[in-house]
């Protein structure tokens, strides 16, 4: 197999109607991913729906419908090959999908484009998205000042936007010197692939060039082996074959492992007999690989989705209770002590109870110790108690095993990161 380019996952986020889908659609057209005849069809479709000018958005929107209906996850992503990377673009229509997808580990965004329409400027969701990216550990961010055509490509309009967005980025803890601002028009296709002649005052990269300026994500192969199990198949003549994505570390044939919590809740020890990826047998696999493994000494009844295969020499922790930083995204009322929603951590789903609200930070940065409740937009430090066995790690030890989404009645209400753990004995 030829060596592919390194993969980088890039999310496009931003307030609704600030032009994310149109920008991605036009980028795909200009970079040759969306052929002219397909665009003509989309144009006709848009006109038919009375949505003139929505043809580029329709290119991505067909995925949104499929996403709503829960068709396979690959469809909500778009591939784009640049000089340096194979980019997976994650179009994030609303938080709800975004968080869910980010968390189930279907993809962790290595970088993000925050899209802000230059005329409308900063909106409530712009703020939320920045905090969310921060809470979820996305360190690289670039800002797209979109719809420059609506302000006649004027530099002062761009500078005003830059000032306003910088305030939020700074509050959330981003270093401003590391955040590029790129003026574009997604609709008119200015500054997406080639430099725009309408903005001679702008000297920085075009959108497509910025992809290659993001730093390559490090493969966390230096951390201990962690493979959350997505499913376990029983294959005749072979036995139990758990499948999943290796989050961190390296897996080798013959390696001694322990599966936590396992059926016993105390872990099930075993050994790696064989590793398979895309129907090929491997002697070893590493972080980022989706694999199936056959284990010696482990039966199908011993393991389930949500268990984690760990290196026996340095197993993951099971939490008695843990402290986390969370961002409340869309709760119908408020969150108070005693609330027990379902936490989605790697592939596990475990109810956890809020036992203490330690501190909250409101969207404008004001801190309150021991609040009575949390509402949408708050970022908070909370203490949680899993009702059942939960494998989770502190982000300082293994950030890839620390993120989670909190869901209730079919919607994502919050997302967060585990900061410290009181281990289950």
C-alpha positions as CSV (number, residue, x, y, z in Angstrom):
1,X,0.0,0.0,0.0
2,X,1.3,3.4,-0.9
3,X,2.1,5.7,2.0
4,X,-0.8,8.1,2.3
5,X,-0.6,11.6,3.4
6,X,-1.1,12.2,7.1
7,X,-4.7,12.7,8.1
8,X,-6.0,15.8,9.9
9,X,-9.6,16.3,11.1
10,X,-10.8,19.8,10.7
11,X,-14.2,21.0,12.0
12,X,-16.1,24.0,10.5
13,X,-18.1,25.6,13.3
14,X,-20.0,28.8,13.7
15,X,-23.3,30.5,14.1
16,X,-26.2,29.2,12.1
17,X,-26.5,31.0,8.7
18,X,-23.0,32.4,8.8
19,X,-22.2,30.4,5.7
20,X,-20.3,27.3,6.7
21,X,-22.0,24.9,4.3
22,X,-21.8,27.3,1.4
23,X,-18.1,27.9,2.1
24,X,-17.3,24.1,2.2
25,X,-19.4,23.5,-1.0
26,X,-17.7,26.2,-2.9
27,X,-14.3,25.1,-1.7
28,X,-15.1,21.6,-3.0
29,X,-16.1,23.0,-6.4
30,X,-13.0,25.1,-6.7
31,X,-10.7,22.3,-5.7
32,X,-12.3,19.9,-8.2
33,X,-14.3,17.7,-5.8
34,X,-17.7,18.9,-7.0
35,X,-18.0,18.6,-10.8
36,X,-19.8,21.3,-12.8
37,X,-22.7,19.1,-13.9
38,X,-23.4,18.2,-10.3
39,X,-23.4,21.8,-9.4
40,X,-25.8,22.6,-12.2
41,X,-28.2,20.0,-10.8
42,X,-27.9,21.5,-7.3
43,X,-28.6,24.9,-8.7
44,X,-31.8,23.7,-10.4
45,X,-32.8,22.0,-7.1
46,X,-32.1,25.2,-5.1
47,X,-34.2,27.3,-7.6
48,X,-37.0,24.8,-7.3
49,X,-37.1,25.2,-3.6
50,X,-37.0,29.0,-3.9
51,X,-33.5,29.0,-2.4
52,X,-31.5,30.8,-5.1
53,X,-27.8,30.9,-4.2
54,X,-28.0,27.8,-2.0
55,X,-26.5,25.4,-4.5
56,X,-23.1,25.2,-2.6
57,X,-24.9,24.7,0.7
58,X,-26.9,21.9,-0.8
59,X,-23.7,20.0,-1.5
60,X,-23.1,19.6,2.2
61,X,-26.8,19.7,3.3
62,X,-27.5,16.4,1.7
63,X,-25.3,15.0,4.4
64,X,-27.2,16.7,7.1
65,X,-30.4,15.0,6.1
66,X,-28.6,11.7,6.1
67,X,-27.2,12.5,9.4
68,X,-30.5,13.3,10.9
69,X,-31.7,9.8,9.8
70,X,-28.6,8.2,11.3
71,X,-27.0,6.8,8.1
72,X,-23.4,5.7,8.5
73,X,-21.1,8.2,10.1
74,X,-18.7,8.6,7.2
75,X,-21.3,10.5,5.3
76,X,-21.2,13.5,7.6
77,X,-17.6,14.0,6.6
78,X,-15.9,15.2,3.4
79,X,-12.4,14.3,2.2
80,X,-10.1,16.9,0.7
81,X,-6.5,16.2,-0.3
82,X,-4.2,19.2,0.1
83,X,-0.4,19.4,-0.7
84,X,0.4,18.2,2.8
85,X,-2.6,16.4,4.3
86,X,-5.6,14.2,3.6
87,X,-8.1,16.4,5.4
88,X,-11.4,15.1,6.8
89,X,-13.7,18.1,7.0
90,X,-16.4,17.9,9.7
91,X,-19.3,20.1,8.9
92,X,-20.9,20.9,12.3
93,X,-24.5,22.1,11.7
94,X,-25.4,22.5,15.3
95,X,-23.7,21.6,18.5
96,X,-25.8,18.6,18.9
97,X,-24.3,16.5,16.2
98,X,-20.9,18.1,16.6
99,X,-20.5,17.1,20.2
100,X,-21.9,13.7,19.7
101,X,-19.6,13.0,16.8
102,X,-16.6,14.5,18.4
103,X,-17.1,12.4,21.5
104,X,-18.0,9.0,20.1
105,X,-14.4,9.3,18.9
106,X,-15.7,9.1,15.4
107,X,-13.4,12.0,15.0
108,X,-11.5,14.2,17.2
109,X,-11.1,17.6,15.6
110,X,-7.4,18.4,15.4
111,X,-8.2,21.9,14.3
112,X,-11.2,24.1,13.6
113,X,-12.3,26.9,11.4
114,X,-14.6,29.3,13.3
115,X,-16.9,30.9,10.7
116,X,-18.2,34.4,11.5
117,X,-20.2,36.5,9.0
118,X,-18.5,39.9,9.0
119,X,-21.8,42.0,9.0
120,X,-23.6,40.1,11.8
121,X,-20.4,39.7,13.8
122,X,-20.2,37.8,17.1
123,X,-23.4,35.9,18.0
124,X,-24.3,33.9,21.1
125,X,-23.4,30.7,19.3
126,X,-20.0,32.1,18.2
127,X,-19.1,32.4,21.9
128,X,-20.4,28.9,22.7
129,X,-18.5,27.3,19.9
130,X,-15.2,28.9,21.0
131,X,-15.7,27.6,24.6
132,X,-16.8,24.2,23.4
133,X,-13.7,23.8,21.2
134,X,-11.6,24.8,24.2
135,X,-13.4,22.5,26.6
136,X,-13.0,19.6,24.1
137,X,-9.3,20.3,23.8
138,X,-9.1,21.6,20.2
139,X,-5.9,23.7,20.4
140,X,-5.6,24.9,16.8
141,X,-8.2,27.4,15.6
142,X,-8.5,29.8,12.6
143,X,-11.2,32.4,12.1
144,X,-13.0,32.8,8.7
145,X,-14.4,36.3,8.3
146,X,-17.1,35.3,5.8
147,X,-19.4,37.2,3.5
148,X,-16.8,39.9,2.8
149,X,-18.8,40.7,-0.3
150,X,-21.5,42.2,1.9
151,X,-19.1,44.9,3.1
152,X,-17.5,45.6,-0.2
153,X,-14.3,43.7,0.9
154,X,-13.4,46.6,3.2
155,X,-10.4,46.2,5.5
156,X,-11.9,48.2,8.4
157,X,-14.9,45.8,8.5
158,X,-12.5,42.9,8.7
159,X,-10.5,44.6,11.4
160,X,-13.6,45.3,13.5
161,X,-14.6,41.6,13.4
162,X,-11.0,40.7,14.3
163,X,-11.1,42.9,17.4
164,X,-14.5,41.5,18.5
165,X,-13.7,37.8,18.0
166,X,-10.3,38.3,19.7
167,X,-12.0,39.2,23.0
168,X,-13.8,35.8,23.1
169,X,-10.8,33.8,22.0
170,X,-8.7,35.4,24.7
171,X,-11.4,34.8,27.4
172,X,-11.4,31.1,26.4
173,X,-7.7,30.9,26.8
174,X,-6.5,30.9,23.1
175,X,-3.2,32.7,22.3
176,X,-4.1,35.4,19.8
177,X,-0.8,35.4,18.1
178,X,-1.5,31.7,17.2
179,X,-5.0,32.4,15.6
180,X,-5.0,33.4,11.9
181,X,-7.9,35.5,10.6
182,X,-8.8,34.9,7.0
183,X,-11.2,37.2,5.0
184,X,-13.3,35.2,2.5
185,X,-16.6,35.1,0.6
186,X,-17.9,31.5,0.6
187,X,-20.7,32.5,-1.8
188,X,-18.6,34.4,-4.3
189,X,-15.6,32.0,-3.8
190,X,-13.1,34.7,-2.9
191,X,-9.9,33.7,-1.1
192,X,-10.9,30.0,-0.8
193,X,-8.4,28.4,-3.2
194,X,-6.6,31.2,-4.8
195,X,-5.8,34.7,-3.4
196,X,-8.5,37.2,-4.0
197,X,-7.8,40.3,-6.1
198,X,-10.6,42.1,-4.3
199,X,-8.7,42.3,-1.0
200,X,-5.2,43.5,-2.0
201,X,-4.8,44.7,1.6
202,X,-4.8,41.1,2.9
203,X,-1.4,39.3,2.8
204,X,-2.1,36.0,4.6
205,X,-3.0,32.6,3.3
206,X,-6.2,31.5,1.4
207,X,-8.5,29.0,3.1
208,X,-7.0,26.0,1.4
209,X,-3.5,27.1,2.3
210,X,-4.4,27.4,5.9
211,X,-5.1,23.6,6.1
212,X,-1.5,23.0,5.5
213,X,-0.4,25.5,8.1
214,X,-2.1,23.6,10.8
215,X,0.4,21.5,12.8
216,X,0.3,17.8,12.2
217,X,-1.5,16.0,15.1
218,X,0.7,13.8,17.1
219,X,-0.2,10.2,17.2
220,X,-0.4,9.4,20.9
221,X,1.7,6.2,20.5
222,X,3.8,7.2,23.6
223,X,0.8,6.7,25.9
224,X,-0.2,3.2,27.2
225,X,-2.5,1.1,25.1
226,X,-6.2,2.0,25.2
227,X,-8.7,0.5,22.9
228,X,-12.4,1.1,23.8
229,X,-14.5,-1.7,22.4
230,X,-17.2,-0.7,19.9
231,X,-18.6,-4.2,19.4
232,X,-17.7,-7.8,20.0
233,X,-18.3,-10.5,17.3
234,X,-18.3,-14.2,17.8
235,X,-16.5,-15.7,14.8
236,X,-16.8,-19.5,14.3
237,X,-13.5,-21.2,14.6
238,X,-11.8,-18.1,16.0
239,X,-13.9,-17.1,19.0
240,X,-14.6,-13.6,20.4
241,X,-13.3,-10.7,18.2
242,X,-13.7,-7.3,19.8
243,X,-13.5,-4.3,17.3
244,X,-12.7,-0.7,17.9
245,X,-10.4,2.2,17.4
246,X,-7.1,2.2,19.3
247,X,-7.1,5.6,21.0
248,X,-3.6,5.6,22.4
249,X,-0.5,3.4,22.4
250,X,0.6,0.5,20.4
251,X,-0.9,-3.0,20.2
252,X,1.3,-6.0,19.5
253,X,0.6,-9.7,18.9
254,X,1.6,-11.6,22.1
255,X,1.0,-8.6,24.3
256,X,-0.5,-9.2,27.8
257,X,-3.7,-7.1,28.3
258,X,-6.5,-6.5,30.7
259,X,-10.1,-5.6,29.7
260,X,-11.7,-3.1,32.0
261,X,-14.2,-3.1,33.6
262,X,-15.2,-6.4,31.9
263,X,-17.9,-8.7,33.1
264,X,-16.5,-9.0,36.6
265,X,-16.0,-5.2,37.1
266,X,-12.5,-6.1,38.2
267,X,-11.0,-6.6,34.7
268,X,-10.5,-9.7,32.5
269,X,-6.9,-10.5,31.7
270,X,-5.9,-11.9,28.3
271,X,-3.3,-11.9,25.6
272,X,-3.5,-10.6,22.0
273,X,-3.5,-13.5,19.6
274,X,-4.1,-11.7,16.3
275,X,-4.8,-8.2,15.0
276,X,-6.7,-7.6,11.8
277,X,-7.3,-4.3,9.9
278,X,-9.2,-4.0,6.6
279,X,-9.0,-7.9,6.3
280,X,-5.2,-7.9,6.6
281,X,-3.4,-9.6,9.5
282,X,-1.0,-7.3,11.3
283,X,1.7,-8.0,13.9
284,X,1.1,-4.6,15.4
285,X,-1.3,-1.6,15.2
286,X,-1.2,1.8,16.7
287,X,-3.2,4.9,17.9
288,X,-5.8,5.9,15.2
289,X,-6.2,2.4,13.7
290,X,-9.6,0.7,13.6
291,X,-8.9,-3.0,14.3
292,X,-10.5,-6.3,15.2
293,X,-8.6,-8.4,17.7
294,X,-8.7,-12.0,18.7
295,X,-7.8,-12.5,22.4
296,X,-6.5,-15.6,24.2
297,X,-8.4,-16.4,27.4
298,X,-11.3,-14.0,26.7
299,X,-14.8,-15.2,25.7
300,X,-17.7,-13.2,24.1
301,X,-19.5,-13.1,27.4
302,X,-16.5,-11.5,29.2
303,X,-16.6,-8.2,27.2
304,X,-19.1,-5.6,26.0
305,X,-19.2,-2.3,24.2
306,X,-17.7,0.4,26.5
307,X,-15.0,-1.9,27.9
308,X,-11.4,-0.9,27.3
309,X,-8.5,-3.1,26.3
310,X,-5.5,-1.8,28.3
311,X,-1.9,-2.8,28.6
312,X,-1.7,-5.0,31.7
313,X,1.5,-3.1,32.9
314,X,-0.4,0.3,33.0
315,X,-4.1,-0.2,33.1
316,X,-6.6,2.7,32.9
317,X,-8.5,3.9,36.0
318,X,-12.0,3.2,37.0
319,X,-13.7,6.1,38.8
320,X,-15.3,6.0,42.2
321,X,-15.9,9.7,41.5
322,X,-14.3,12.4,39.4
323,X,-14.0,16.1,38.9
324,X,-14.7,17.5,35.4
325,X,-14.9,20.7,33.5
326,X,-18.1,20.8,31.5
327,X,-19.8,23.2,29.1
328,X,-23.6,23.3,29.3
329,X,-25.0,23.3,25.7
330,X,-28.7,22.8,25.6
331,X,-30.5,21.8,28.8
332,X,-34.2,22.4,28.8
333,X,-34.1,23.8,32.3
334,X,-31.2,23.9,34.7
335,X,-28.7,21.4,36.1
336,X,-28.6,21.0,39.9
337,X,-27.0,18.6,42.4
338,X,-28.6,15.1,42.2
339,X,-29.1,15.3,38.4
340,X,-28.2,11.8,36.9
341,X,-28.0,11.9,33.1
342,X,-26.2,9.4,30.8
343,X,-22.5,10.1,30.1
344,X,-21.0,9.0,26.8
345,X,-17.3,8.4,27.4
346,X,-15.4,6.8,24.5
347,X,-17.7,3.9,23.6
348,X,-19.3,3.6,27.1
349,X,-22.7,4.9,28.3
350,X,-22.9,5.1,32.0
351,X,-25.2,7.3,34.2
352,X,-23.3,9.7,36.5
353,X,-24.7,11.8,39.3
354,X,-23.8,15.4,39.9
355,X,-22.8,15.4,43.5
356,X,-21.1,18.8,43.8
357,X,-21.1,22.0,41.7
358,X,-17.7,23.4,42.5
359,X,-17.5,26.6,40.4
360,X,-19.2,28.1,37.3
361,X,-18.0,30.6,34.8
362,X,-20.7,32.4,32.9
363,X,-20.3,33.1,29.1
364,X,-18.9,36.6,29.9
365,X,-16.2,35.1,32.1
366,X,-17.7,35.8,35.6
367,X,-16.8,33.1,38.1
368,X,-19.2,31.9,40.9
369,X,-18.1,29.4,43.6
370,X,-20.6,26.7,44.6
371,X,-23.5,27.8,42.4
372,X,-27.0,26.4,43.1
373,X,-27.5,25.4,39.5
374,X,-26.0,25.6,36.0
375,X,-27.7,26.8,32.8
376,X,-27.0,26.9,29.1
377,X,-23.7,28.6,28.2
378,X,-22.1,28.0,31.6
379,X,-18.7,26.4,31.9
380,X,-18.4,24.7,35.3
381,X,-16.2,22.5,37.4
382,X,-18.3,19.7,38.9
383,X,-17.9,16.5,41.0
384,X,-19.5,13.4,39.5
385,X,-20.3,9.9,40.7
386,X,-20.7,7.1,38.1
387,X,-23.6,4.7,38.8
388,X,-21.8,1.6,37.7
389,X,-18.3,0.9,36.4
390,X,-16.7,3.6,34.3
391,X,-13.3,3.6,32.7
392,X,-12.1,7.3,32.3
393,X,-8.8,9.1,32.7
394,X,-7.7,12.6,33.8
395,X,-6.9,14.8,30.8
396,X,-3.4,15.4,32.2
397,X,-2.7,11.7,32.1
398,X,-4.5,10.7,28.8
399,X,-6.6,13.4,27.1
400,X,-7.9,10.9,24.6
401,X,-9.7,9.0,27.4
402,X,-11.0,12.1,29.3
403,X,-13.6,13.6,27.0
404,X,-17.4,12.9,27.3
405,X,-20.8,14.1,26.2
406,X,-23.8,14.2,28.6
407,X,-27.1,13.2,26.9
408,X,-30.6,13.2,28.2
409,X,-33.8,12.3,26.4
410,X,-32.0,11.9,23.1
411,X,-30.2,15.3,23.1
412,X,-26.7,16.3,24.1
413,X,-27.1,18.7,27.0
414,X,-23.4,19.2,27.9
415,X,-19.8,18.1,27.1
416,X,-16.7,18.0,29.1
417,X,-13.3,16.7,30.2
418,X,-12.3,14.8,33.2
419,X,-9.7,16.7,35.3
420,X,-9.1,14.5,38.4
421,X,-10.2,11.0,39.6
422,X,-10.8,9.3,42.9
423,X,-10.0,5.7,41.9
424,X,-12.4,2.8,42.5
425,X,-10.7,0.3,44.8
